Amino acid sequence: MITAFLLRSLDRKIIVAIAILLALAILIPASNLLTSPDSVLHVPTYVMSLFGKYLTYALLALALDLVWGFCGILSLGHGAFFALGGYAMGMYLMRQIGARGSYGNPILPDFMVFLNYKALPWFWYGFDHFWFAALMVLLVPGLLAYVFGWFAFRSRVNGVYLSIITQAMTYALLLAFFRNDMGFGGNNGLTDFKDILGYNIQADGTRAALFALTAIILAFALLLSSAIVRSKFGKVLVGVRDAESRTRFLGYRVEHVKLFTFVVSAMMAGVAGALYVPQVGIINPGEFAPANSIEVVIWTAVGGRATLIGPIIGAILVNGGKTIFTGLFPEVWLFTLGGLFVAVTLFLPRGVVGTIAHYGTSGRWGRKVSADAEAGKTDNEVQAAE
């Protein structure tokens, strides 16, 4: 039943995108491990890890697109779910260090020894097991999203007010995690990781496996998101976005629709954070910064919201540009990012992918779009007709 549900979500664009991601999961690790460093086909480990980081950002942007693009919830706090998933994985990685830390304590992480902790805090129990950490990667962001969404959606908080309180949430967590007495490393965060599942986290093979896992999970998340938005539930989801009052009048429990989507999106963001931490090697409170959540909105807008594939492309393009421009012109990157968002808002409101899809002018598909536009059909009516 689950397999049939997922397979019904496949269309040509989704199939191509998943195929590309699965191909990358094989080809890039293979080119890193099986080719000589002098070969033109060799992908250096640092480049592979950099692209792995981009894919985690793509997963985060896809999570935001699910709630913003298809449900109309502009969340400015998805960086909080990303960071919580990252901290859950970071706590597992810290427990794996054991007596190899600077202070040689087999139980307490180095920062706890430095801060004169006498015993391991209760909320660190269980993180010496990978299965427990993986469960927390899903449960902690999901539980926060559930509690937050339950109060917000039942109170019918919408629009800019909802965006503001999501940003307030992530800012409150930023301030909390900066405190040394919270037990999460304070402003230094968690770092100096050694192993994951018994494998050296710095080894090329481990890095290759992490990249492949990230690409595979992103492909599965894309498949799952497509299954959700193309199902009957997805039609209700779009109805909530475009005409919430009318959808409520028809008898649908709008707050339940929003809550389910928000929780699923938060879990996806948490998984993205968990994949990010072992590839980057650190997690600190800076990941809660409101500016990070705003950047996710920019990635989604640039790629094209409500397209699924667009946010993935947008995250890779913007972060690739960030890597290049911060190296060449570090002092102008923030101005470039702000200008990019303004330009997209004014000239490409549908984003790159959305604009290409909407204004296609060649072949039968292009003629159909023009005919639909002349008939005054909306994008949702066109999608429903197809």
HURA-V229008 format. One record per backbone hydrogen bond with DSSP energy under -1.0 kcal/mol. CO is the residue of the C=O (numbers start at 1). NH is the residue of the N-H. Records with the same first field share a line. If there is no record, write none. Layout:
CO->NH  NH
This chain:
1->5
2->6
3->7
4->8
6->9
7->10
11->15
12->16
13->17
14->18
15->19
16->20
17->21
18->22
19->23
20->24
21->25
23->27
24->28
26->30
27->31
28->32
29->33
30->34
36->39
39->42
44->48
45->49
46->50
47->51
48->52
49->53
50->54
51->55
52->56
53->57
54->58
55->59
56->60
57->61
58->62
59->63
60->64
61->65
62->66
64->68
65->69  70
67->73
73->75
77->80
78->82
79->83
80->84
81->85
82->86
83->87
84->88
85->89
86->90
87->91
88->92
89->93
90->94
91->95
92->96
94->97
97->100
98->101
109->113
110->114
111->115
112->117
113->116
121->124
122->125
124->127
126->129
129->133
130->134
131->135
132->136
133->137
135->139
136->140
138->142
139->143
140->144
141->145
142->146
143->147
144->148
145->149
146->150
147->151
148->152
149->153
150->154
151->155
152->157
158->161
159->163
160->164
161->165
162->166
163->167
164->168
165->169
166->170
167->171
168->172
169->173
170->174
171->175
172->176
173->177
174->178
176->179
179->182
180->183
185->188
190->283
194->201
196->199
199->196
200->203
203->207
204->208
205->209
206->210
207->211
208->212
209->213
210->214
211->215
212->216
213->217
214->218
215->219
216->220
217->221
218->222
219->223
220->224
221->225
222->226
223->227
224->228
225->229
226->230
231->235
232->236
233->237
234->238
235->239
236->240
237->241
238->242
239->243
243->247
244->248
245->249
246->250
247->252
248->251
252->254
253->257
254->258
255->259
256->260
257->261
258->262
259->263
260->264
261->265
262->266
263->267
264->268
265->269
266->270
267->271
268->272
269->273
270->274
271->275
272->276
273->277
276->280
277->281
283->190
284->287
285->288
286->289
289->292  293
290->294
291->295
292->296
293->297
294->298
295->299
296->300
297->301
298->302
299->303
300->304
302->352
303->353
307->309
309->313
310->314
311->315
312->316
313->317
314->318
315->319
316->320
317->321
318->322
319->323
320->324
321->325
322->326
324->328
325->329
329->332
332->336
333->337
334->338
335->339
336->340
337->341
338->342
339->343
340->344
341->345
342->346
343->347
344->348
348->351
351->355
352->356
353->357
354->358
355->359
362->366
363->367
364->368
365->369
366->370
367->371
368->372
369->373
370->374
371->375
372->377
373->376
378->382
379->383
380->384
381->385
382->386
